[in-house]
Amino acid sequence: MSIKEEDTLLNRISELEKKYKRLEDLEEIKKLKARYFRFVDEKNWPGFADLFTVDANIYPDGYLFKNSQEMASVINSMVEAVPSVHHGHMPEIEFIDDDNAQGIWAMEDLFTFPANKEGVPEGHNGYGQYRETYRRVNGDWKISSLILTRFRMDPLEHWDLEKDTK
């Protein structure tokens, strides 16, 4: 093999390594967002708060939270033991550089609240999208900004534990 052929081969290997690393990063970001949805449904608020950078900008549904701990606390107070289902679909993720990316996710969520409780909000089946940025921090991908916009919210009836489990 000539020196030129060897250089060409080494360049191709280097490019393949970069593409492999990019695909690996893409999968890590997808797993990050999967944990986001799962932690909300499991009510794992410490794990949820840890998904964000310390300086994250968080704007779900037009609200501004100072940090991820505040967001976790507020969501917890709203949904406590309420059953919920969250799904993220069709991610469009683009890399800005080796340690920063941005993405758009289609979303659907479902909240139902118990009947016969004072001041309980109406449940909903919501649809919308997340627009986010991600940053690698100490080797791990984190959410560095989040904007949730809902396009539609269909009301859901309250559930009655006595009636709905028979």
C-alpha positions as CSV (number, residue, x, y, z in Angstrom):
1,M,0.0,0.0,0.0
2,S,1.4,3.4,-0.9
3,I,1.7,6.3,1.5
4,K,-1.1,8.1,-0.4
5,E,-3.4,5.1,-0.1
6,E,-2.6,4.7,3.6
7,D,-3.4,8.4,4.2
8,T,-6.7,8.0,2.3
9,L,-7.5,5.0,4.4
10,L,-6.6,6.7,7.7
11,N,-8.8,9.7,6.7
12,R,-11.7,7.4,5.9
13,I,-11.3,5.7,9.2
14,S,-11.2,9.0,11.0
15,E,-14.4,10.2,9.2
16,L,-16.1,6.9,10.2
17,E,-15.1,7.4,13.8
18,K,-16.6,10.9,13.8
19,K,-19.8,9.6,12.3
20,Y,-20.0,6.8,14.8
21,K,-19.4,9.2,17.7
22,R,-22.2,11.5,16.3
23,L,-24.6,8.5,16.1
24,E,-23.6,7.5,19.7
25,D,-24.3,11.1,20.8
26,L,-27.6,11.1,19.0
27,E,-28.7,8.0,20.9
28,E,-27.6,9.4,24.2
29,I,-29.8,12.5,23.6
30,K,-32.7,10.3,22.7
31,K,-32.2,8.3,25.9
32,L,-32.0,11.6,27.9
33,K,-35.4,12.6,26.6
34,A,-36.8,9.2,27.2
35,R,-35.7,9.5,30.8
36,Y,-37.4,12.9,31.0
37,F,-40.8,11.4,30.1
38,R,-40.3,8.3,32.2
39,F,-39.2,10.2,35.3
40,V,-42.3,12.4,35.1
41,D,-44.6,9.4,34.9
42,E,-42.7,7.6,37.7
43,K,-42.7,10.8,39.8
44,N,-38.9,10.6,40.1
45,W,-38.3,14.2,40.8
46,P,-34.6,14.1,41.9
47,G,-33.8,12.1,38.7
48,F,-35.9,14.5,36.6
49,A,-34.1,17.6,38.0
50,D,-30.7,16.0,37.2
51,L,-31.5,15.8,33.5
52,F,-30.9,19.6,33.1
53,T,-27.8,21.8,33.1
54,V,-27.5,24.0,36.2
55,D,-28.2,27.1,34.1
56,A,-31.1,25.6,32.0
57,N,-33.8,27.9,30.6
58,I,-37.1,26.1,31.1
59,Y,-40.4,27.4,29.6
60,P,-43.1,24.7,29.6
61,D,-46.4,26.1,28.4
62,G,-45.2,29.7,28.7
63,Y,-44.1,29.5,32.4
64,L,-40.5,30.4,33.3
65,F,-38.8,28.3,35.9
66,K,-35.6,29.5,37.6
67,N,-34.1,26.0,37.6
68,S,-34.9,22.3,37.2
69,Q,-35.5,21.8,40.9
70,E,-38.2,24.5,40.9
71,M,-39.8,22.9,37.8
72,A,-39.7,19.4,39.5
73,S,-41.2,20.8,42.7
74,V,-44.1,22.6,40.9
75,I,-44.9,19.7,38.6
76,N,-44.8,17.4,41.7
77,S,-47.3,19.7,43.6
78,M,-49.6,19.6,40.5
79,V,-49.6,15.9,39.8
80,E,-48.4,14.1,42.9
81,A,-49.8,10.6,42.7
82,V,-51.9,11.4,39.6
83,P,-51.5,8.8,36.8
84,S,-49.8,10.3,33.7
85,V,-48.5,9.1,30.4
86,H,-45.9,11.0,28.4
87,H,-44.7,10.3,24.9
88,G,-42.1,11.9,22.7
89,H,-42.1,11.2,19.0
90,M,-40.1,11.9,15.8
91,P,-37.1,13.7,17.1
92,E,-35.3,16.1,14.8
93,I,-31.9,16.6,16.4
94,E,-29.1,18.7,14.8
95,F,-25.6,19.1,16.2
96,I,-24.3,22.6,16.6
97,D,-20.8,21.4,17.6
98,D,-19.3,18.4,19.4
99,D,-20.8,19.4,22.8
100,N,-24.1,21.2,21.8
101,A,-27.2,20.2,19.9
102,Q,-30.8,21.3,19.4
103,G,-33.9,19.3,18.8
104,I,-37.6,19.3,18.2
105,W,-39.9,16.5,19.6
106,A,-43.6,15.9,18.9
107,M,-45.3,15.1,22.2
108,E,-48.4,13.7,23.7
109,D,-49.4,13.6,27.3
110,L,-52.3,12.3,29.2
111,F,-53.3,13.3,32.8
112,T,-56.3,12.1,34.7
113,F,-57.3,13.3,38.1
114,P,-59.4,11.5,40.8
115,A,-63.1,12.4,41.1
116,N,-64.7,13.7,44.3
117,K,-61.8,15.8,45.3
118,E,-62.1,19.5,45.9
119,G,-60.2,21.8,43.5
120,V,-59.0,19.1,41.2
121,P,-58.3,20.3,37.7
122,E,-59.8,18.7,34.6
123,G,-57.6,16.0,33.0
124,H,-56.4,16.3,29.5
125,N,-54.9,14.6,26.5
126,G,-52.4,17.1,25.2
127,Y,-50.5,17.4,22.0
128,G,-47.6,19.7,21.0
129,Q,-43.9,20.0,20.7
130,Y,-40.7,20.5,22.6
131,R,-38.0,22.7,21.3
132,E,-34.8,22.0,23.2
133,T,-31.1,22.5,23.3
134,Y,-28.6,20.1,24.8
135,R,-25.1,20.4,26.2
136,R,-22.5,17.8,27.1
137,V,-21.5,18.4,30.8
138,N,-18.7,16.2,32.2
139,G,-19.3,13.7,29.4
140,D,-23.1,13.5,29.9
141,W,-25.8,15.1,27.7
142,K,-28.1,17.4,29.6
143,I,-31.1,19.6,28.6
144,S,-29.9,23.2,28.5
145,S,-33.2,24.8,27.4
146,L,-36.7,23.6,27.0
147,I,-39.8,25.3,25.4
148,L,-43.0,23.2,25.5
149,T,-45.8,24.5,23.3
150,R,-49.2,22.7,23.3
151,F,-51.2,22.8,20.1
152,R,-54.3,21.0,21.5
153,M,-55.7,19.8,24.8
154,D,-58.7,17.5,24.8
155,P,-60.5,17.3,28.2
156,L,-60.6,14.0,30.0
157,E,-63.1,13.0,32.6
158,H,-62.0,12.5,36.2
159,W,-61.6,8.9,37.2
160,D,-63.5,7.2,40.0
161,L,-61.4,4.5,41.7
162,E,-64.6,2.6,42.9
163,K,-66.3,2.7,39.5
164,D,-63.2,2.3,37.2
165,T,-61.7,-0.7,38.8
166,K,-64.8,-2.9,38.7
